[in-house]
Amino acid sequence: MVLKELADKANVKFGTSGVMGLVKDLSPELCFAYASAFIQGHKQTKKIAIGHDLRPSSPDITKACIAAAKFNDIEAIYLGNMPTPAVANFCLSQNILGIVITGNHIPFDRNGIKFYRPDGEISKDDELSIVNTEVVLPEIINLEDLPAVNNFGIDAYKDRYFDFFGPKFLDGLMIAIYEHSGVARDLLHDLFSSLGAKTISLGRSEILYQ
């Protein structure tokens, strides 16, 4: 089946940055198909990094993408809760593919999938290639438990700033971080603290379905 046929039926398509749609329409089959089509177009790499935001739907979408990687004989490196720039940085540093499961700023009844080549975010031509790919779906998509998190990606992202600015760059500063449900909220505290600042948490939300 051509991916576009499956996507059109679900009314899920590429937006300004990645695939976006209602969670109820982002079925395991569709997420598997998108990830598989992306991987098929970049067979030269043998690894793919996958991270996600804090949306309740993100882990299951991640499981479908990892299943697609295994189906296509490519190693999936699970980065866990990870902001998009950190995943992109990891892919660039390792010269591998990447997927980020995130709905950006849209409500939690929606979610999305972003794709990264080893040299950066995919282009509009890449999007056309993905949706026109002939995909094969297994009879049963086995959504296995998520593997252990590979922390190298998040450590590399923090080290990037620490190495550039140095340990005392923010000495004496107090920085307030409005967190809400942002996936980078804990990372920002660690990052600014490593640069010498003291941080204050504002607006943190533990209710991740609003």
C-alpha positions as CSV (number, residue, x, y, z in Angstrom):
1,M,0.0,0.0,0.0
2,V,1.2,3.5,-0.8
3,L,1.5,5.4,2.5
4,K,-0.6,8.3,1.1
5,E,-3.7,6.1,0.9
6,L,-3.4,5.1,4.5
7,A,-2.7,8.7,5.6
8,D,-5.6,10.2,3.6
9,K,-8.0,7.7,5.2
10,A,-6.9,8.8,8.6
11,N,-6.7,12.5,7.7
12,V,-3.2,12.7,9.0
13,K,-0.6,14.6,6.9
14,F,2.5,16.7,7.0
15,G,2.1,20.2,8.4
16,T,4.7,23.0,8.7
17,S,7.0,20.8,10.7
18,G,6.3,17.0,10.7
19,V,3.3,14.8,10.6
20,M,0.4,16.1,12.8
21,G,-3.0,14.7,13.6
22,L,-5.5,13.7,16.3
23,V,-4.2,11.1,18.7
24,K,-7.2,8.9,17.8
25,D,-6.1,8.9,14.2
26,L,-2.5,8.2,14.8
27,S,-2.9,4.4,14.9
28,P,0.0,2.1,15.5
29,E,-0.3,1.0,11.8
30,L,-0.1,4.6,10.5
31,C,2.8,5.6,12.8
32,F,4.6,2.3,11.8
33,A,4.0,3.1,8.1
34,Y,5.4,6.7,8.4
35,A,8.5,5.6,10.2
36,S,9.0,2.7,7.8
37,A,8.7,4.9,4.7
38,F,11.2,7.3,6.2
39,I,13.7,4.6,6.9
40,Q,13.3,3.0,3.5
41,G,14.3,6.2,1.9
42,H,17.6,6.3,3.9
43,K,18.9,2.8,3.9
44,Q,22.5,4.1,3.9
45,T,22.3,4.5,7.7
46,K,21.9,1.6,10.1
47,K,20.8,3.5,13.2
48,I,17.9,5.8,14.2
49,A,17.6,7.8,17.3
50,I,14.0,8.2,18.7
51,G,12.9,10.7,21.4
52,H,9.6,12.1,22.5
53,D,7.8,14.7,24.6
54,L,5.7,14.3,27.7
55,R,2.3,13.8,26.0
56,P,0.5,10.7,27.3
57,S,0.2,9.4,23.7
58,S,3.9,9.8,22.9
59,P,5.2,6.5,24.3
60,D,2.9,4.4,22.3
61,I,3.7,6.3,19.1
62,T,7.3,5.8,19.9
63,K,6.8,2.0,20.3
64,A,5.3,1.9,16.8
65,C,8.3,3.7,15.4
66,I,10.7,1.4,17.1
67,A,8.8,-1.6,15.8
68,A,9.2,-0.1,12.3
69,A,12.9,0.2,12.8
70,K,13.2,-3.4,13.8
71,F,11.1,-4.5,10.9
72,N,13.5,-2.7,8.6
73,D,16.6,-4.1,10.2
74,I,17.8,-0.8,11.6
75,E,19.0,-0.3,15.2
76,A,16.7,2.1,17.3
77,I,18.4,4.2,19.9
78,Y,15.8,5.2,22.5
79,L,16.5,8.6,23.9
80,G,13.5,8.9,26.2
81,N,12.0,12.3,27.1
82,M,14.0,14.6,24.9
83,P,13.5,18.1,23.4
84,T,13.7,18.2,19.6
85,P,17.0,20.2,19.4
86,A,18.7,17.6,21.6
87,V,17.6,14.8,19.3
88,A,18.7,16.8,16.3
89,N,22.1,17.5,17.8
90,F,22.6,13.8,18.6
91,C,21.7,12.8,15.0
92,L,24.1,15.3,13.6
93,S,26.9,14.2,15.9
94,Q,26.4,10.5,15.2
95,N,25.5,10.9,11.5
96,I,22.3,8.9,11.9
97,L,18.6,9.3,11.3
98,G,16.2,10.6,13.9
99,I,12.5,10.7,14.9
100,V,11.0,13.0,17.5
101,I,7.4,12.3,18.7
102,T,6.0,15.7,19.7
103,G,2.9,17.8,19.1
104,N,4.8,21.0,19.7
105,H,2.4,23.6,21.0
106,I,-0.9,22.0,19.9
107,P,-3.4,20.5,22.4
108,F,-2.8,17.1,24.0
109,D,-5.6,15.4,22.0
110,R,-3.1,15.8,19.0
111,N,0.4,14.7,18.4
112,G,3.0,14.5,15.7
113,I,6.2,12.9,14.3
114,K,9.2,14.8,13.1
115,F,11.9,13.3,10.9
116,Y,15.6,14.1,10.8
117,R,18.2,13.0,8.3
118,P,21.9,12.9,9.5
119,D,22.3,16.4,8.1
120,G,19.1,18.0,9.6
121,E,15.3,18.1,9.3
122,I,13.8,16.7,6.2
123,S,12.7,18.9,3.3
124,K,9.4,19.2,1.5
125,D,10.8,17.0,-1.2
126,D,11.5,14.4,1.5
127,E,7.9,14.6,2.7
128,L,6.6,13.9,-0.8
129,S,8.9,10.9,-1.1
130,I,7.8,9.5,2.2
131,V,4.0,9.8,1.5
132,N,4.5,8.2,-1.9
133,T,6.5,5.2,-0.6
134,E,5.1,1.7,-0.9
135,V,4.9,0.3,2.6
136,V,4.5,-3.2,3.9
137,L,2.7,-3.7,7.2
138,P,3.1,-6.9,9.2
139,E,0.0,-8.7,10.2
140,I,0.6,-7.9,13.8
141,I,2.6,-4.8,15.0
142,N,4.2,-5.9,18.2
143,L,4.4,-2.8,20.5
144,E,7.1,-4.0,22.9
145,D,7.9,-2.2,26.1
146,L,10.2,0.7,25.6
147,P,13.9,-0.2,26.1
148,A,16.2,1.4,28.6
149,V,16.9,5.1,27.9
150,N,20.3,5.9,26.2
151,N,21.4,9.0,28.2
152,F,24.3,9.8,25.8
153,G,22.1,12.1,23.8
154,I,21.0,14.3,26.7
155,D,24.5,14.3,28.2
156,A,26.0,15.4,24.8
157,Y,23.5,18.2,24.5
158,K,24.4,19.6,28.0
159,D,28.1,19.2,27.3
160,R,27.8,21.2,24.1
161,Y,26.8,24.3,26.2
162,F,29.1,23.6,29.1
163,D,32.1,23.2,26.9
164,F,31.3,26.4,24.9
165,F,30.4,28.7,27.8
166,G,32.4,27.2,30.7
167,P,31.3,26.4,34.3
168,K,31.0,30.0,35.6
169,F,29.2,31.7,32.7
170,L,26.0,32.3,34.7
171,D,27.6,32.7,38.1
172,G,25.5,35.0,40.4
173,L,22.4,34.9,38.2
174,M,18.9,33.7,39.3
175,I,16.9,32.3,36.4
176,A,13.2,31.5,36.6
177,I,12.0,28.8,34.3
178,Y,8.3,28.6,33.3
179,E,8.0,24.8,32.9
180,H,4.3,23.8,32.5
181,S,4.5,20.5,30.6
182,G,7.6,21.2,28.5
183,V,9.9,18.2,27.9
184,A,13.0,20.4,28.4
185,R,12.0,21.7,31.8
186,D,14.3,19.4,33.9
187,L,17.1,19.7,31.3
188,L,17.0,23.5,31.6
189,H,17.5,23.4,35.3
190,D,20.4,21.0,35.0
191,L,21.9,23.0,32.1
192,F,21.7,26.5,33.8
193,S,22.9,25.0,37.1
194,S,26.0,23.5,35.4
195,L,26.7,27.0,34.1
196,G,26.6,28.5,37.6
197,A,23.1,29.9,37.9
198,K,20.5,29.3,40.6
199,T,17.1,28.3,39.1
200,I,13.5,28.8,40.2
201,S,10.6,26.6,39.0
202,L,7.4,28.4,37.8
203,G,4.2,27.0,36.6
204,R,5.1,23.3,36.6
205,S,2.2,21.1,35.6
206,E,2.0,17.4,36.5
207,I,-1.3,17.2,34.7
208,L,-0.2,16.2,31.2
209,Y,-3.6,15.7,29.5
210,Q,-4.7,19.4,29.3
